[in-house]
Amino acid sequence: MFYYKKPNFFIFLSKFNFKEVIIVSKEEIVKSDEEWRENLTEAEYYVLRKKGTEHPFSGKYWNNKEKGLYLCAGCGTPLFNSDTKFKSGTGWPSFYAPVEEKNVMTENDFSLGMKRTEVLCSKCKGHLGHVFDDGPKPTGLRYCINSASLKFIKE
């Protein structure tokens, strides 16, 4: 996968299929609730916009072993590379680092009577999952991400 950064957009080009080109704007995405409902599946809307969580071992990417790039299902921002994905045993796709730190943001989450660190897409502010400090080297982090918040581009 070739990943080019330009001033106002990203370009993705599969190294195996040069017809597959994806261009993603870098500008912040702001949509009404109605627009989000029209553009997302029910599962994507529940996770990304309502901060929902999939049941463990139910999402389409928790056990995906293919090489490629994971994008935000809401806006197409590149989030995680398959090279940073690892088997965490939790039932959700887990990564030890984002493609770029600036593509994700974190906020304190005090829901469910506990303190966690929520991970959001920095471009559309969609809920992705949570990050924990029990991951592997080199970062020691585990980004525990809902499959419904992701789109996968195979390398």
Buried (B, 14 or more C-beta within 10 A) or exposed (E): BEBEEEEEBBEBBBEEEEEEEBEBEBEEBEBEEEEBEEEBEEBBBBBBBEBBBBEEEEBEBBEBEEEBBBBBBBBBBBBBBBBBBEEBEBBBBBBBBBBBEEBBBBEEBEEEEEEBBBBBBBBBBBBBBBBBEEBBEEBEBBBBBBBBBBBBBBB
